[in-house]
Amino acid sequence: MRGKVESPIVTLNQLGHLLQEVRCQRGLTQRQLGQRAGFAQSAISALETSPGSAKLERIFQLLSALDLELVLRERKKYTQEHEW
């Protein structure tokens, strides 16, 4: 069974970093994840390093390939030291 992945994302850079982290935790290369999602390896690299330029549809395809889902919730109040 996979470990539980739950992480608040408040910036696009955090999204890219988390996608890369989950991919690596699952033991997948960018090429392997690309095959699952129907993307080229270069597209996975671009999504991990610069997710702001990605279409929302592509992000959802990648989430599906990683067996993740998007959950919206009220933003918690973070102290200054915990803000990204």
PyMOL Python script that loads the backbone (N, CA, C, O; Angstrom):
from pymol import cmd

cmd.read_pdbstr("""\
ATOM      1  N   MET A   1       0.842  -1.182   0.000  1.00  0.00           N
ATOM      2  CA  MET A   1       0.000   0.000   0.000  1.00  0.00           C
ATOM      3  C   MET A   1       0.883   1.240   0.000  1.00  0.00           C
ATOM      4  O   MET A   1       1.896   1.280   0.700  1.00  0.00           O
ATOM      5  N   ARG A   2       0.523   2.218  -0.752  1.00  0.00           N
ATOM      6  CA  ARG A   2       1.288   3.449  -0.842  1.00  0.00           C
ATOM      7  C   ARG A   2       1.072   4.300   0.389  1.00  0.00           C
ATOM      8  O   ARG A   2       0.026   4.237   1.035  1.00  0.00           O
ATOM      9  N   GLY A   3       2.104   5.117   0.713  1.00  0.00           N
ATOM     10  CA  GLY A   3       1.970   6.065   1.805  1.00  0.00           C
ATOM     11  C   GLY A   3       0.975   7.147   1.440  1.00  0.00           C
ATOM     12  O   GLY A   3       0.783   7.457   0.264  1.00  0.00           O
ATOM     13  N   LYS A   4       0.354   7.709   2.434  1.00  0.00           N
ATOM     14  CA  LYS A   4      -0.635   8.757   2.205  1.00  0.00           C
ATOM     15  C   LYS A   4       0.059  10.040   1.778  1.00  0.00           C
ATOM     16  O   LYS A   4       0.989  10.498   2.441  1.00  0.00           O
ATOM     17  N   VAL A   5      -0.388  10.613   0.683  1.00  0.00           N
ATOM     18  CA  VAL A   5       0.146  11.879   0.190  1.00  0.00           C
ATOM     19  C   VAL A   5      -0.908  12.937   0.438  1.00  0.00           C
ATOM     20  O   VAL A   5      -1.997  12.890  -0.133  1.00  0.00           O
ATOM     21  N   GLU A   6      -0.582  13.880   1.281  1.00  0.00           N
ATOM     22  CA  GLU A   6      -1.489  14.995   1.522  1.00  0.00           C
ATOM     23  C   GLU A   6      -0.632  16.211   1.803  1.00  0.00           C
ATOM     24  O   GLU A   6       0.087  16.259   2.800  1.00  0.00           O
ATOM     25  N   SER A   7      -0.710  17.179   0.933  1.00  0.00           N
ATOM     26  CA  SER A   7       0.141  18.346   1.078  1.00  0.00           C
ATOM     27  C   SER A   7      -0.578  19.575   0.556  1.00  0.00           C
ATOM     28  O   SER A   7      -1.082  19.565  -0.567  1.00  0.00           O
ATOM     29  N   PRO A   8      -0.636  20.632   1.349  1.00  0.00           N
ATOM     30  CA  PRO A   8      -1.243  21.862   0.849  1.00  0.00           C
ATOM     31  C   PRO A   8      -0.353  22.489  -0.216  1.00  0.00           C
ATOM     32  O   PRO A   8       0.870  22.524  -0.077  1.00  0.00           O
ATOM     33  N   ILE A   9      -0.968  22.974  -1.261  1.00  0.00           N
ATOM     34  CA  ILE A   9      -0.242  23.633  -2.348  1.00  0.00           C
ATOM     35  C   ILE A   9      -0.849  25.016  -2.514  1.00  0.00           C
ATOM     36  O   ILE A   9      -2.034  25.154  -2.820  1.00  0.00           O
ATOM     37  N   VAL A  10      -0.031  26.031  -2.311  1.00  0.00           N
ATOM     38  CA  VAL A  10      -0.526  27.399  -2.462  1.00  0.00           C
ATOM     39  C   VAL A  10       0.200  28.156  -3.572  1.00  0.00           C
ATOM     40  O   VAL A  10      -0.156  29.292  -3.884  1.00  0.00           O
ATOM     41  N   THR A  11       1.216  27.533  -4.167  1.00  0.00           N
ATOM     42  CA  THR A  11       1.907  28.141  -5.309  1.00  0.00           C
ATOM     43  C   THR A  11       2.108  27.094  -6.392  1.00  0.00           C
ATOM     44  O   THR A  11       2.101  25.895  -6.115  1.00  0.00           O
ATOM     45  N   LEU A  12       2.285  27.548  -7.617  1.00  0.00           N
ATOM     46  CA  LEU A  12       2.521  26.618  -8.720  1.00  0.00           C
ATOM     47  C   LEU A  12       3.846  25.891  -8.575  1.00  0.00           C
ATOM     48  O   LEU A  12       3.951  24.723  -8.949  1.00  0.00           O
ATOM     49  N   ASN A  13       4.851  26.553  -8.043  1.00  0.00           N
ATOM     50  CA  ASN A  13       6.135  25.884  -7.834  1.00  0.00           C
ATOM     51  C   ASN A  13       5.999  24.714  -6.877  1.00  0.00           C
ATOM     52  O   ASN A  13       6.645  23.682  -7.061  1.00  0.00           O
ATOM     53  N   GLN A  14       5.166  24.865  -5.859  1.00  0.00           N
ATOM     54  CA  GLN A  14       4.929  23.761  -4.929  1.00  0.00           C
ATOM     55  C   GLN A  14       4.283  22.587  -5.649  1.00  0.00           C
ATOM     56  O   GLN A  14       4.604  21.433  -5.366  1.00  0.00           O
ATOM     57  N   LEU A  15       3.381  22.870  -6.572  1.00  0.00           N
ATOM     58  CA  LEU A  15       2.731  21.809  -7.334  1.00  0.00           C
ATOM     59  C   LEU A  15       3.766  21.011  -8.117  1.00  0.00           C
ATOM     60  O   LEU A  15       3.764  19.781  -8.075  1.00  0.00           O
ATOM     61  N   GLY A  16       4.634  21.693  -8.820  1.00  0.00           N
ATOM     62  CA  GLY A  16       5.659  21.007  -9.599  1.00  0.00           C
ATOM     63  C   GLY A  16       6.570  20.163  -8.730  1.00  0.00           C
ATOM     64  O   GLY A  16       6.901  19.029  -9.078  1.00  0.00           O
ATOM     65  N   HIS A  17       6.973  20.717  -7.601  1.00  0.00           N
ATOM     66  CA  HIS A  17       7.856  19.990  -6.678  1.00  0.00           C
ATOM     67  C   HIS A  17       7.151  18.751  -6.127  1.00  0.00           C
ATOM     68  O   HIS A  17       7.753  17.680  -6.050  1.00  0.00           O
ATOM     69  N   LEU A  18       5.895  18.887  -5.749  1.00  0.00           N
ATOM     70  CA  LEU A  18       5.150  17.755  -5.202  1.00  0.00           C
ATOM     71  C   LEU A  18       4.944  16.668  -6.250  1.00  0.00           C
ATOM     72  O   LEU A  18       5.072  15.483  -5.944  1.00  0.00           O
ATOM     73  N   LEU A  19       4.630  17.053  -7.472  1.00  0.00           N
ATOM     74  CA  LEU A  19       4.467  16.058  -8.534  1.00  0.00           C
ATOM     75  C   LEU A  19       5.753  15.265  -8.733  1.00  0.00           C
ATOM     76  O   LEU A  19       5.720  14.044  -8.887  1.00  0.00           O
ATOM     77  N   GLN A  20       6.884  15.963  -8.729  1.00  0.00           N
ATOM     78  CA  GLN A  20       8.174  15.293  -8.880  1.00  0.00           C
ATOM     79  C   GLN A  20       8.446  14.364  -7.690  1.00  0.00           C
ATOM     80  O   GLN A  20       8.916  13.239  -7.862  1.00  0.00           O
ATOM     81  N   GLU A  21       8.146  14.849  -6.498  1.00  0.00           N
ATOM     82  CA  GLU A  21       8.367  14.056  -5.290  1.00  0.00           C
ATOM     83  C   GLU A  21       7.539  12.770  -5.308  1.00  0.00           C
ATOM     84  O   GLU A  21       8.052  11.695  -4.997  1.00  0.00           O
ATOM     85  N   VAL A  22       6.276  12.878  -5.667  1.00  0.00           N
ATOM     86  CA  VAL A  22       5.409  11.698  -5.711  1.00  0.00           C
ATOM     87  C   VAL A  22       5.898  10.731  -6.795  1.00  0.00           C
ATOM     88  O   VAL A  22       5.939   9.520  -6.581  1.00  0.00           O
ATOM     89  N   ARG A  23       6.264  11.271  -7.946  1.00  0.00           N
ATOM     90  CA  ARG A  23       6.770  10.410  -9.018  1.00  0.00           C
ATOM     91  C   ARG A  23       7.982   9.610  -8.542  1.00  0.00           C
ATOM     92  O   ARG A  23       8.071   8.404  -8.776  1.00  0.00           O
ATOM     93  N   CYS A  24       8.900  10.281  -7.883  1.00  0.00           N
ATOM     94  CA  CYS A  24      10.110   9.611  -7.396  1.00  0.00           C
ATOM     95  C   CYS A  24       9.792   8.598  -6.299  1.00  0.00           C
ATOM     96  O   CYS A  24      10.377   7.514  -6.269  1.00  0.00           O
ATOM     97  N   GLN A  25       8.867   8.943  -5.394  1.00  0.00           N
ATOM     98  CA  GLN A  25       8.471   8.012  -4.337  1.00  0.00           C
ATOM     99  C   GLN A  25       7.864   6.745  -4.922  1.00  0.00           C
ATOM    100  O   GLN A  25       7.997   5.664  -4.349  1.00  0.00           O
ATOM    101  N   ARG A  26       7.202   6.880  -6.055  1.00  0.00           N
ATOM    102  CA  ARG A  26       6.571   5.729  -6.697  1.00  0.00           C
ATOM    103  C   ARG A  26       7.555   4.967  -7.587  1.00  0.00           C
ATOM    104  O   ARG A  26       7.193   3.971  -8.213  1.00  0.00           O
ATOM    105  N   GLY A  27       8.798   5.444  -7.638  1.00  0.00           N
ATOM    106  CA  GLY A  27       9.831   4.753  -8.401  1.00  0.00           C
ATOM    107  C   GLY A  27       9.681   4.882  -9.905  1.00  0.00           C
ATOM    108  O   GLY A  27      10.112   4.007 -10.655  1.00  0.00           O
ATOM    109  N   LEU A  28       9.072   5.971 -10.345  1.00  0.00           N
ATOM    110  CA  LEU A  28       8.837   6.182 -11.768  1.00  0.00           C
ATOM    111  C   LEU A  28       9.819   7.193 -12.342  1.00  0.00           C
ATOM    112  O   LEU A  28      10.146   8.188 -11.694  1.00  0.00           O
ATOM    113  N   THR A  29      10.282   6.939 -13.548  1.00  0.00           N
ATOM    114  CA  THR A  29      11.059   7.941 -14.266  1.00  0.00           C
ATOM    115  C   THR A  29      10.078   8.885 -14.958  1.00  0.00           C
ATOM    116  O   THR A  29       8.885   8.596 -15.049  1.00  0.00           O
ATOM    117  N   GLN A  30      10.584   9.994 -15.437  1.00  0.00           N
ATOM    118  CA  GLN A  30       9.723  10.906 -16.196  1.00  0.00           C
ATOM    119  C   GLN A  30       9.178  10.202 -17.437  1.00  0.00           C
ATOM    120  O   GLN A  30       8.023  10.403 -17.811  1.00  0.00           O
ATOM    121  N   ARG A  31       9.988   9.398 -18.058  1.00  0.00           N
ATOM    122  CA  ARG A  31       9.559   8.662 -19.256  1.00  0.00           C
ATOM    123  C   ARG A  31       8.426   7.688 -18.915  1.00  0.00           C
ATOM    124  O   ARG A  31       7.441   7.606 -19.648  1.00  0.00           O
ATOM    125  N   GLN A  32       8.562   6.954 -17.811  1.00  0.00           N
ATOM    126  CA  GLN A  32       7.518   5.998 -17.419  1.00  0.00           C
ATOM    127  C   GLN A  32       6.213   6.705 -17.087  1.00  0.00           C
ATOM    128  O   GLN A  32       5.139   6.255 -17.486  1.00  0.00           O
ATOM    129  N   LEU A  33       6.303   7.808 -16.359  1.00  0.00           N
ATOM    130  CA  LEU A  33       5.096   8.563 -16.025  1.00  0.00           C
ATOM    131  C   LEU A  33       4.476   9.147 -17.292  1.00  0.00           C
ATOM    132  O   LEU A  33       3.254   9.178 -17.439  1.00  0.00           O
ATOM    133  N   GLY A  34       5.317   9.602 -18.190  1.00  0.00           N
ATOM    134  CA  GLY A  34       4.823  10.121 -19.459  1.00  0.00           C
ATOM    135  C   GLY A  34       4.050   9.069 -20.236  1.00  0.00           C
ATOM    136  O   GLY A  34       3.023   9.375 -20.841  1.00  0.00           O
ATOM    137  N   GLN A  35       4.530   7.840 -20.224  1.00  0.00           N
ATOM    138  CA  GLN A  35       3.825   6.757 -20.913  1.00  0.00           C
ATOM    139  C   GLN A  35       2.462   6.513 -20.271  1.00  0.00           C
ATOM    140  O   GLN A  35       1.479   6.285 -20.975  1.00  0.00           O
ATOM    141  N   ARG A  36       2.396   6.559 -18.961  1.00  0.00           N
ATOM    142  CA  ARG A  36       1.110   6.376 -18.259  1.00  0.00           C
ATOM    143  C   ARG A  36       0.126   7.496 -18.576  1.00  0.00           C
ATOM    144  O   ARG A  36      -1.070   7.261 -18.748  1.00  0.00           O
ATOM    145  N   ALA A  37       0.655   8.727 -18.651  1.00  0.00           N
ATOM    146  CA  ALA A  37      -0.209   9.895 -18.844  1.00  0.00           C
ATOM    147  C   ALA A  37      -0.443  10.222 -20.319  1.00  0.00           C
ATOM    148  O   ALA A  37      -1.321  11.018 -20.652  1.00  0.00           O
ATOM    149  N   GLY A  38       0.349   9.603 -21.200  1.00  0.00           N
ATOM    150  CA  GLY A  38       0.213   9.896 -22.626  1.00  0.00           C
ATOM    151  C   GLY A  38       0.999  11.128 -23.051  1.00  0.00           C
ATOM    152  O   GLY A  38       0.645  11.783 -24.031  1.00  0.00           O
ATOM    153  N   PHE A  39       2.065  11.447 -22.322  1.00  0.00           N
ATOM    154  CA  PHE A  39       2.907  12.617 -22.619  1.00  0.00           C
ATOM    155  C   PHE A  39       4.320  12.166 -22.952  1.00  0.00           C
ATOM    156  O   PHE A  39       4.729  11.057 -22.606  1.00  0.00           O
ATOM    157  N   ALA A  40       5.050  13.023 -23.615  1.00  0.00           N
ATOM    158  CA  ALA A  40       6.481  12.810 -23.811  1.00  0.00           C
ATOM    159  C   ALA A  40       7.208  13.099 -22.497  1.00  0.00           C
ATOM    160  O   ALA A  40       6.691  13.819 -21.643  1.00  0.00           O
ATOM    161  N   GLN A  41       8.390  12.546 -22.341  1.00  0.00           N
ATOM    162  CA  GLN A  41       9.212  12.796 -21.148  1.00  0.00           C
ATOM    163  C   GLN A  41       9.442  14.286 -20.964  1.00  0.00           C
ATOM    164  O   GLN A  41       9.427  14.780 -19.837  1.00  0.00           O
ATOM    165  N   SER A  42       9.653  15.004 -22.054  1.00  0.00           N
ATOM    166  CA  SER A  42       9.912  16.448 -21.969  1.00  0.00           C
ATOM    167  C   SER A  42       8.707  17.202 -21.400  1.00  0.00           C
ATOM    168  O   SER A  42       8.873  18.229 -20.741  1.00  0.00           O
ATOM    169  N   ALA A  43       7.498  16.698 -21.652  1.00  0.00           N
ATOM    170  CA  ALA A  43       6.294  17.335 -21.103  1.00  0.00           C
ATOM    171  C   ALA A  43       6.225  17.138 -19.591  1.00  0.00           C
ATOM    172  O   ALA A  43       5.811  18.040 -18.863  1.00  0.00           O
ATOM    173  N   ILE A  44       6.629  15.961 -19.122  1.00  0.00           N
ATOM    174  CA  ILE A  44       6.651  15.707 -17.674  1.00  0.00           C
ATOM    175  C   ILE A  44       7.673  16.634 -17.025  1.00  0.00           C
ATOM    176  O   ILE A  44       7.402  17.233 -15.984  1.00  0.00           O
ATOM    177  N   SER A  45       8.825  16.747 -17.630  1.00  0.00           N
ATOM    178  CA  SER A  45       9.857  17.647 -17.110  1.00  0.00           C
ATOM    179  C   SER A  45       9.341  19.077 -17.024  1.00  0.00           C
ATOM    180  O   SER A  45       9.553  19.757 -16.020  1.00  0.00           O
ATOM    181  N   ALA A  46       8.666  19.531 -18.068  1.00  0.00           N
ATOM    182  CA  ALA A  46       8.128  20.894 -18.079  1.00  0.00           C
ATOM    183  C   ALA A  46       7.068  21.085 -16.997  1.00  0.00           C
ATOM    184  O   ALA A  46       7.026  22.133 -16.352  1.00  0.00           O
ATOM    185  N   LEU A  47       6.213  20.083 -16.793  1.00  0.00           N
ATOM    186  CA  LEU A  47       5.187  20.185 -15.752  1.00  0.00           C
ATOM    187  C   LEU A  47       5.802  20.237 -14.355  1.00  0.00           C
ATOM    188  O   LEU A  47       5.291  20.928 -13.474  1.00  0.00           O
ATOM    189  N   GLU A  48       6.894  19.511 -14.156  1.00  0.00           N
ATOM    190  CA  GLU A  48       7.545  19.509 -12.847  1.00  0.00           C
ATOM    191  C   GLU A  48       8.315  20.795 -12.585  1.00  0.00           C
ATOM    192  O   GLU A  48       8.384  21.252 -11.444  1.00  0.00           O
ATOM    193  N   THR A  49       8.888  21.378 -13.612  1.00  0.00           N
ATOM    194  CA  THR A  49       9.722  22.565 -13.406  1.00  0.00           C
ATOM    195  C   THR A  49       8.975  23.878 -13.611  1.00  0.00           C
ATOM    196  O   THR A  49       9.347  24.901 -13.036  1.00  0.00           O
ATOM    197  N   SER A  50       7.933  23.855 -14.420  1.00  0.00           N
ATOM    198  CA  SER A  50       7.200  25.088 -14.710  1.00  0.00           C
ATOM    199  C   SER A  50       5.716  24.788 -14.921  1.00  0.00           C
ATOM    200  O   SER A  50       5.208  24.929 -16.033  1.00  0.00           O
ATOM    201  N   PRO A  51       5.021  24.376 -13.864  1.00  0.00           N
ATOM    202  CA  PRO A  51       3.620  23.971 -14.023  1.00  0.00           C
ATOM    203  C   PRO A  51       2.681  25.123 -14.373  1.00  0.00           C
ATOM    204  O   PRO A  51       1.544  24.886 -14.782  1.00  0.00           O
ATOM    205  N   GLY A  52       3.134  26.352 -14.220  1.00  0.00           N
ATOM    206  CA  GLY A  52       2.286  27.499 -14.517  1.00  0.00           C
ATOM    207  C   GLY A  52       1.898  27.615 -15.975  1.00  0.00           C
ATOM    208  O   GLY A  52       0.887  28.234 -16.306  1.00  0.00           O
ATOM    209  N   SER A  53       2.697  27.021 -16.849  1.00  0.00           N
ATOM    210  CA  SER A  53       2.398  27.091 -18.277  1.00  0.00           C
ATOM    211  C   SER A  53       1.529  25.935 -18.761  1.00  0.00           C
ATOM    212  O   SER A  53       1.151  25.888 -19.931  1.00  0.00           O
ATOM    213  N   ALA A  54       1.213  25.004 -17.865  1.00  0.00           N
ATOM    214  CA  ALA A  54       0.442  23.813 -18.243  1.00  0.00           C
ATOM    215  C   ALA A  54      -1.054  24.099 -18.243  1.00  0.00           C
ATOM    216  O   ALA A  54      -1.556  24.880 -17.435  1.00  0.00           O
ATOM    217  N   LYS A  55      -1.744  23.455 -19.156  1.00  0.00           N
ATOM    218  CA  LYS A  55      -3.208  23.516 -19.160  1.00  0.00           C
ATOM    219  C   LYS A  55      -3.720  22.667 -18.003  1.00  0.00           C
ATOM    220  O   LYS A  55      -3.115  21.658 -17.639  1.00  0.00           O
ATOM    221  N   LEU A  56      -4.824  23.084 -17.441  1.00  0.00           N
ATOM    222  CA  LEU A  56      -5.420  22.354 -16.325  1.00  0.00           C
ATOM    223  C   LEU A  56      -5.735  20.914 -16.710  1.00  0.00           C
ATOM    224  O   LEU A  56      -5.599  20.013 -15.883  1.00  0.00           O
ATOM    225  N   GLU A  57      -6.144  20.686 -17.929  1.00  0.00           N
ATOM    226  CA  GLU A  57      -6.441  19.331 -18.406  1.00  0.00           C
ATOM    227  C   GLU A  57      -5.205  18.437 -18.294  1.00  0.00           C
ATOM    228  O   GLU A  57      -5.318  17.278 -17.898  1.00  0.00           O
ATOM    229  N   ARG A  58      -4.037  18.958 -18.635  1.00  0.00           N
ATOM    230  CA  ARG A  58      -2.791  18.174 -18.550  1.00  0.00           C
ATOM    231  C   ARG A  58      -2.449  17.860 -17.101  1.00  0.00           C
ATOM    232  O   ARG A  58      -1.994  16.761 -16.785  1.00  0.00           O
ATOM    233  N   ILE A  59      -2.671  18.830 -16.226  1.00  0.00           N
ATOM    234  CA  ILE A  59      -2.392  18.600 -14.807  1.00  0.00           C
ATOM    235  C   ILE A  59      -3.283  17.476 -14.286  1.00  0.00           C
ATOM    236  O   ILE A  59      -2.822  16.619 -13.532  1.00  0.00           O
ATOM    237  N   PHE A  60      -4.557  17.476 -14.682  1.00  0.00           N
ATOM    238  CA  PHE A  60      -5.462  16.417 -14.246  1.00  0.00           C
ATOM    239  C   PHE A  60      -5.070  15.064 -14.831  1.00  0.00           C
ATOM    240  O   PHE A  60      -5.210  14.045 -14.155  1.00  0.00           O
ATOM    241  N   GLN A  61      -4.586  15.028 -16.058  1.00  0.00           N
ATOM    242  CA  GLN A  61      -4.113  13.774 -16.641  1.00  0.00           C
ATOM    243  C   GLN A  61      -2.926  13.238 -15.839  1.00  0.00           C
ATOM    244  O   GLN A  61      -2.825  12.037 -15.590  1.00  0.00           O
ATOM    245  N   LEU A  62      -2.044  14.130 -15.445  1.00  0.00           N
ATOM    246  CA  LEU A  62      -0.875  13.719 -14.672  1.00  0.00           C
ATOM    247  C   LEU A  62      -1.288  13.244 -13.284  1.00  0.00           C
ATOM    248  O   LEU A  62      -0.774  12.238 -12.795  1.00  0.00           O
ATOM    249  N   LEU A  63      -2.212  13.962 -12.644  1.00  0.00           N
ATOM    250  CA  LEU A  63      -2.713  13.518 -11.340  1.00  0.00           C
ATOM    251  C   LEU A  63      -3.320  12.125 -11.445  1.00  0.00           C
ATOM    252  O   LEU A  63      -3.093  11.282 -10.576  1.00  0.00           O
ATOM    253  N   SER A  64      -4.083  11.879 -12.492  1.00  0.00           N
ATOM    254  CA  SER A  64      -4.695  10.573 -12.686  1.00  0.00           C
ATOM    255  C   SER A  64      -3.630   9.495 -12.873  1.00  0.00           C
ATOM    256  O   SER A  64      -3.755   8.402 -12.320  1.00  0.00           O
ATOM    257  N   ALA A  65      -2.596   9.788 -13.638  1.00  0.00           N
ATOM    258  CA  ALA A  65      -1.522   8.814 -13.872  1.00  0.00           C
ATOM    259  C   ALA A  65      -0.772   8.488 -12.585  1.00  0.00           C
ATOM    260  O   ALA A  65      -0.213   7.400 -12.444  1.00  0.00           O
ATOM    261  N   LEU A  66      -0.761   9.433 -11.648  1.00  0.00           N
ATOM    262  CA  LEU A  66      -0.112   9.217 -10.349  1.00  0.00           C
ATOM    263  C   LEU A  66      -1.100   8.712  -9.294  1.00  0.00           C
ATOM    264  O   LEU A  66      -0.736   8.534  -8.132  1.00  0.00           O
ATOM    265  N   ASP A  67      -2.343   8.486  -9.703  1.00  0.00           N
ATOM    266  CA  ASP A  67      -3.408   8.031  -8.803  1.00  0.00           C
ATOM    267  C   ASP A  67      -3.627   9.034  -7.671  1.00  0.00           C
ATOM    268  O   ASP A  67      -3.763   8.662  -6.506  1.00  0.00           O
ATOM    269  N   LEU A  68      -3.658  10.322  -8.045  1.00  0.00           N
ATOM    270  CA  LEU A  68      -3.906  11.415  -7.100  1.00  0.00           C
ATOM    271  C   LEU A  68      -5.194  12.121  -7.484  1.00  0.00           C
ATOM    272  O   LEU A  68      -5.684  11.972  -8.603  1.00  0.00           O
ATOM    273  N   GLU A  69      -5.734  12.883  -6.561  1.00  0.00           N
ATOM    274  CA  GLU A  69      -6.912  13.695  -6.829  1.00  0.00           C
ATOM    275  C   GLU A  69      -6.710  15.094  -6.266  1.00  0.00           C
ATOM    276  O   GLU A  69      -5.891  15.306  -5.372  1.00  0.00           O
ATOM    277  N   LEU A  70      -7.454  16.024  -6.790  1.00  0.00           N
ATOM    278  CA  LEU A  70      -7.412  17.403  -6.327  1.00  0.00           C
ATOM    279  C   LEU A  70      -8.536  17.614  -5.321  1.00  0.00           C
ATOM    280  O   LEU A  70      -9.688  17.268  -5.584  1.00  0.00           O
ATOM    281  N   VAL A  71      -8.193  18.183  -4.167  1.00  0.00           N
ATOM    282  CA  VAL A  71      -9.179  18.477  -3.131  1.00  0.00           C
ATOM    283  C   VAL A  71      -9.073  19.966  -2.805  1.00  0.00           C
ATOM    284  O   VAL A  71      -7.985  20.473  -2.536  1.00  0.00           O
ATOM    285  N   LEU A  72     -10.199  20.652  -2.831  1.00  0.00           N
ATOM    286  CA  LEU A  72     -10.220  22.074  -2.471  1.00  0.00           C
ATOM    287  C   LEU A  72     -10.748  22.220  -1.061  1.00  0.00           C
ATOM    288  O   LEU A  72     -11.692  21.538  -0.661  1.00  0.00           O
ATOM    289  N   ARG A  73     -10.124  23.122  -0.307  1.00  0.00           N
ATOM    290  CA  ARG A  73     -10.570  23.379   1.061  1.00  0.00           C
ATOM    291  C   ARG A  73     -10.207  24.810   1.432  1.00  0.00           C
ATOM    292  O   ARG A  73      -9.410  25.465   0.759  1.00  0.00           O
ATOM    293  N   GLU A  74     -10.801  25.271   2.502  1.00  0.00           N
ATOM    294  CA  GLU A  74     -10.469  26.596   3.015  1.00  0.00           C
ATOM    295  C   GLU A  74      -8.990  26.628   3.362  1.00  0.00           C
ATOM    296  O   GLU A  74      -8.455  25.664   3.910  1.00  0.00           O
ATOM    297  N   ARG A  75      -8.333  27.728   3.046  1.00  0.00           N
ATOM    298  CA  ARG A  75      -6.917  27.855   3.342  1.00  0.00           C
ATOM    299  C   ARG A  75      -6.708  28.054   4.831  1.00  0.00           C
ATOM    300  O   ARG A  75      -7.389  28.861   5.465  1.00  0.00           O
ATOM    301  N   LYS A  76      -5.760  27.312   5.382  1.00  0.00           N
ATOM    302  CA  LYS A  76      -5.393  27.485   6.780  1.00  0.00           C
ATOM    303  C   LYS A  76      -4.558  28.745   6.920  1.00  0.00           C
ATOM    304  O   LYS A  76      -3.887  29.170   5.980  1.00  0.00           O
ATOM    305  N   LYS A  77      -4.606  29.322   8.076  1.00  0.00           N
ATOM    306  CA  LYS A  77      -3.779  30.489   8.373  1.00  0.00           C
ATOM    307  C   LYS A  77      -2.420  30.000   8.842  1.00  0.00           C
ATOM    308  O   LYS A  77      -2.311  29.327   9.866  1.00  0.00           O
ATOM    309  N   TYR A  78      -1.388  30.341   8.087  1.00  0.00           N
ATOM    310  CA  TYR A  78      -0.027  29.942   8.437  1.00  0.00           C
ATOM    311  C   TYR A  78       0.694  31.118   9.068  1.00  0.00           C
ATOM    312  O   TYR A  78       0.422  32.276   8.750  1.00  0.00           O
ATOM    313  N   THR A  79       1.609  30.810   9.958  1.00  0.00           N
ATOM    314  CA  THR A  79       2.444  31.873  10.487  1.00  0.00           C
ATOM    315  C   THR A  79       3.464  32.239   9.422  1.00  0.00           C
ATOM    316  O   THR A  79       3.683  31.474   8.483  1.00  0.00           O
ATOM    317  N   GLN A  80       4.071  33.371   9.557  1.00  0.00           N
ATOM    318  CA  GLN A  80       5.014  33.876   8.559  1.00  0.00           C
ATOM    319  C   GLN A  80       6.132  32.857   8.278  1.00  0.00           C
ATOM    320  O   GLN A  80       6.541  32.708   7.126  1.00  0.00           O
ATOM    321  N   GLU A  81       6.626  32.164   9.294  1.00  0.00           N
ATOM    322  CA  GLU A  81       7.732  31.242   9.097  1.00  0.00           C
ATOM    323  C   GLU A  81       7.351  30.025   8.260  1.00  0.00           C
ATOM    324  O   GLU A  81       8.234  29.362   7.716  1.00  0.00           O
ATOM    325  N   HIS A  82       6.048  29.710   8.140  1.00  0.00           N
ATOM    326  CA  HIS A  82       5.626  28.564   7.384  1.00  0.00           C
ATOM    327  C   HIS A  82       5.133  28.913   5.985  1.00  0.00           C
ATOM    328  O   HIS A  82       4.802  28.008   5.219  1.00  0.00           O
ATOM    329  N   GLU A  83       5.074  30.167   5.631  1.00  0.00           N
ATOM    330  CA  GLU A  83       4.613  30.567   4.311  1.00  0.00           C
ATOM    331  C   GLU A  83       5.695  30.269   3.293  1.00  0.00           C
ATOM    332  O   GLU A  83       6.889  30.353   3.581  1.00  0.00           O
ATOM    333  N   TRP A  84       5.245  29.916   2.082  1.00  0.00           N
ATOM    334  CA  TRP A  84       6.212  29.613   1.031  1.00  0.00           C
ATOM    335  C   TRP A  84       6.419  30.825   0.199  1.00  0.00           C
ATOM    336  O   TRP A  84       7.200  30.795  -0.752  1.00  0.00           O
TER     337      TRP A  84
END
""", "prot")
cmd.dss("prot")
cmd.show_as("cartoon", "prot")
cmd.util.cbc("prot")
cmd.orient("prot")
